[in-house]
Amino acid sequence: MNKEKIRDKIMKLKKEKNAVILAHNYQIGEVQDVADYIGDSLGLSQTAAKVDAKIIVFCGVHFMAETAKILAPDKTILIPDERAGCPMADMITASELRQWKKNYPESKVVCYVNTTAEVKAECDICCTSSNAVKVVNSLNADEILFAPDKNLAAYVARHTKKKIIPWDGYCYVHRYIKARDIREKRNLHPGGEVWVHPECLREVIDLADKVLSTGKMVQEARKTTKKEIIVGTESGIIYRMKKENPAKNFYPARDVAFCFNMKKIDLRKVLRSLENMVYKVEVPLEVSQKARGAIEKMVKI
């Protein structure tokens, strides 16, 4: 079956089953093209809770689909490839977080949304890359345990007076982007502006014109008058930015900067997911309720 026929089948099944497809900004172009909504992990999870559809096909990695299930417990959440995980989310477990908290009984715990449901259930509040500083500053504590991304923690530490104690985790995609990559791309595109994700290394952030989450990058791409932008994050986002802003040029800060897990999902797997109702994502009720509390505290802020 060619891709056009697969797309037609997907569109037909969506209507028949009252299903909605959500795709993360890092998904491959063919998956973004069949999605009803494209965005960042938390935004998509909130969309899952709002839409009328009872079936959500979440094209992203597992912790994202879990978050959607937490916020939309009455809906069927499917992930097209159950092996699409997140190495950074797997760098801390709930038991490790519980042990870590015992060493700092006076501290508050902030968990990045890029964590498993079990870890979210053990934290005081969640955060995203765009609101991490605001979340940390909202807490009534001078010392904050921040998990799992030490690079985002370092970025937050530069913008708060609170003491940030980071977990030793990281995103391998953003860690691969180096200062030399930024310099090389600037030499190739001297008029270009550099945007990087706060999960990047400090040496990269120090060379950037703007530090933005994926959602903010998409917004800024529409508003900027710049015609050339060097993008320091997973390169899948460039497909969307080019599609929405054809008169502007977007260049990856590093030519090989992609998430292998995000790329595990393709059109055929989306079709199989709708046809066979696989793979269902479930979160135990007790875990879901605790994790939802941490997410809702963040949303209120």
C-alpha positions in Angstrom: 0.0 0.0 0.0 1.5 3.4 -1.0 1.5 6.4 1.3 -1.4 8.1 -0.3 -3.7 5.0 0.3 -2.4 4.8 3.8 -3.3 8.4 4.4 -6.8 7.9 2.9 -7.4 4.9 5.2 -6.2 6.8 8.3 -8.6 9.7 7.5 -11.5 7.3 7.0 -10.8 5.4 10.2 -10.6 8.7 12.2 -14.1 9.6 11.2 -15.5 6.1 11.7 -14.0 5.7 15.2 -14.3 9.3 16.3 -10.5 9.4 16.8 -8.1 12.3 16.9 -4.4 12.1 16.1 -1.9 14.2 18.1 1.7 14.6 16.9 4.6 16.1 18.7 6.7 18.8 16.9 9.6 16.3 16.6 7.5 13.7 14.6 8.4 13.0 10.9 6.6 15.1 8.3 4.3 12.4 7.1 2.9 11.9 10.6 2.5 15.6 11.2 0.5 15.8 7.9 -2.2 13.4 9.1 -2.4 14.9 12.6 -5.3 16.9 13.9 -3.1 18.8 16.3 0.7 19.3 16.4 2.4 20.7 19.5 4.6 20.2 22.5 4.0 17.4 25.0 1.9 19.2 27.6 -0.1 21.2 25.1 -1.0 18.0 23.3 -2.0 16.3 26.6 -4.2 19.2 27.4 -5.8 19.0 24.0 -6.4 15.3 24.6 -8.5 16.3 27.6 -10.5 18.9 25.7 -11.4 17.3 22.5 -14.7 15.4 22.0 -13.0 12.3 20.5 -12.9 9.2 22.7 -9.9 7.8 21.0 -6.6 9.6 21.0 -3.6 8.4 18.9 -0.6 10.0 20.5 2.3 10.2 18.1 5.1 11.0 20.5 7.1 9.1 23.2 5.6 7.1 26.1 5.7 9.6 28.9 3.7 12.0 26.7 1.0 9.5 26.1 1.0 8.7 29.8 0.4 12.4 30.6 -2.5 12.5 28.1 -4.0 9.5 29.9 -3.6 11.2 33.3 -5.4 14.3 32.0 -8.0 12.4 30.1 -8.6 9.2 32.1 -11.9 8.4 30.5 -10.4 8.3 26.9 -8.6 5.6 25.1 -5.0 6.7 24.6 -3.0 4.8 21.9 0.7 5.1 21.0 1.6 3.7 17.6 4.9 2.1 18.8 5.1 0.9 22.4 8.9 1.0 22.1 8.9 4.8 21.7 10.4 5.8 25.0 12.5 8.6 26.3 16.0 7.9 27.6 16.0 11.0 29.8 12.7 10.1 31.4 14.2 6.6 32.2 17.2 8.2 33.9 15.2 8.5 37.2 12.7 6.0 38.7 10.1 6.6 41.4 12.2 4.6 44.0 15.3 6.7 43.2 13.4 9.9 43.6 11.9 8.7 47.0 15.4 7.9 48.2 16.8 11.3 47.0 14.0 13.1 48.8 15.0 11.5 52.1 18.4 13.2 51.9 16.7 16.7 51.5 13.6 16.6 53.8 13.3 20.5 53.7 13.4 20.7 49.9 10.6 20.9 47.4 10.7 18.6 44.3 10.2 19.9 40.8 9.8 17.3 38.0 10.1 18.1 34.4 7.1 16.8 32.4 9.6 14.6 30.6 9.3 12.0 33.4 7.2 8.8 33.9 3.8 8.9 35.6 5.3 7.2 38.7 8.0 9.9 39.0 5.4 12.7 38.6 3.4 11.1 41.4 6.4 11.5 43.8 7.1 15.2 43.1 5.5 18.4 44.5 4.9 20.1 41.2 5.7 19.6 37.5 7.2 22.1 35.1 7.8 22.5 31.3 10.9 24.0 29.7 9.0 27.3 29.2 7.7 27.7 32.7 10.4 26.0 34.8 11.7 29.3 36.2 8.3 30.5 37.1 7.4 27.2 38.8 10.6 27.2 40.9 10.1 30.8 42.0 6.5 30.0 43.1 7.6 27.5 45.7 7.9 28.3 49.4 11.3 26.7 49.7 14.9 28.0 49.4 16.2 24.6 48.1 14.7 22.8 45.1 15.4 19.3 43.9 15.1 19.3 40.1 14.7 16.1 38.1 15.7 14.7 35.7 17.4 17.2 33.4 20.6 18.8 34.8 20.9 21.1 31.8 17.4 22.6 32.2 18.2 22.7 36.0 21.4 24.7 35.2 19.4 27.1 33.1 16.8 27.6 35.9 19.6 28.1 38.4 20.8 31.1 36.4 17.4 32.8 36.6 16.5 32.2 40.3 17.9 33.0 43.7 16.9 29.6 45.0 19.4 26.8 45.3 18.8 24.2 42.6 20.0 20.6 43.2 19.9 18.7 39.9 19.5 15.1 39.2 22.1 13.7 36.8 19.9 13.3 33.7 20.0 14.8 30.3 18.5 14.7 26.8 21.0 13.0 24.5 19.8 15.0 21.5 20.4 18.4 23.0 23.6 17.2 24.6 25.0 16.4 21.1 24.6 20.1 20.1 27.9 21.8 20.8 29.2 25.4 20.8 31.3 24.6 17.7 28.1 23.6 15.8 26.6 27.0 16.5 29.8 28.8 15.4 29.9 26.7 12.2 26.3 27.5 11.3 26.8 31.1 12.1 29.7 31.2 9.7 27.5 29.6 7.0 24.5 31.9 7.7 26.0 35.1 9.2 22.7 37.0 9.1 20.8 34.2 10.9 19.5 34.3 14.4 20.2 31.4 16.8 17.4 29.8 18.8 18.2 27.0 21.2 16.2 24.9 23.7 16.9 25.3 27.4 17.9 21.5 27.5 21.0 22.5 25.7 24.5 22.8 27.3 25.4 26.1 28.8 28.1 26.6 26.2 25.4 26.5 23.5 22.9 28.7 25.5 25.6 31.3 25.9 25.9 31.7 22.1 22.2 31.9 21.4 20.1 34.9 20.6 17.0 33.3 22.1 16.4 30.4 24.5 13.0 28.9 23.7 10.9 25.8 24.3 9.6 24.0 21.2 6.2 25.6 21.5 7.7 29.1 21.8 9.9 28.4 18.8 6.8 27.7 16.7 5.2 30.9 17.9 8.4 33.0 17.4 8.8 31.6 13.8 5.5 33.1 12.9 6.4 36.5 14.4 10.0 37.1 13.6 11.1 39.3 10.8 14.3 37.3 10.4 14.6 35.3 7.2 17.3 32.9 8.5 17.1 31.0 11.8 19.5 28.4 13.2 17.5 26.0 15.3 19.2 24.3 18.3 16.8 21.5 19.1 15.6 18.2 17.6 15.5 18.7 13.8 11.9 17.4 13.3 10.5 20.7 14.3 12.0 22.3 11.2 9.4 20.5 9.0 6.6 22.3 10.8 8.3 25.7 10.9 9.1 25.6 7.2 5.6 24.5 6.3 4.0 27.3 8.3 6.6 29.9 7.2 7.7 29.2 3.6 9.3 32.6 3.1 11.8 31.9 5.9 14.8 29.5 6.1 15.4 27.3 9.1 18.7 25.4 9.6 19.4 22.7 12.2 22.2 23.7 14.6 23.6 20.2 14.2 22.8 18.2 11.0 22.4 15.0 13.0 20.1 16.0 15.9 17.2 13.7 16.0 15.4 11.5 18.5 15.5 7.9 17.5 12.4 7.1 19.6 10.3 9.9 18.0 11.3 8.6 14.6 10.0 5.1 15.4 6.5 6.2 14.5 5.5 6.3 10.8 2.3 6.3 8.7 2.0 2.5 8.7 2.2 2.4 12.5 -0.5 5.1 12.8 -2.8 3.1 10.5 -2.1 -0.1 12.5 -2.8 1.7 15.7 -6.2 2.8 14.5 -7.1 -0.5 12.9 -6.1 -2.7 15.8 -6.5 -0.2 18.7 -2.9 -0.6 19.7 -1.0 0.1 21.9 -3.2 1.2 24.8 -1.6 3.3 27.4 -2.8 2.8 31.0 -1.8 4.4 34.3 -2.8 2.9 37.7 -5.5 5.1 39.4 -3.4 5.9 42.5 -0.4 6.9 40.4 -2.6 8.9 38.0 -4.3 10.9 40.8 -1.0 11.9 42.5 0.6 12.8 39.1 -2.4 14.8 38.1 -2.2 16.8 41.2 1.4 17.8 40.4 0.4 18.7 36.9 -2.6 20.8 37.9 -0.5 22.7 40.5 1.7 23.8 37.6 -1.2 24.7 35.3 -2.6 27.0 38.1 0.6 28.9 38.2 
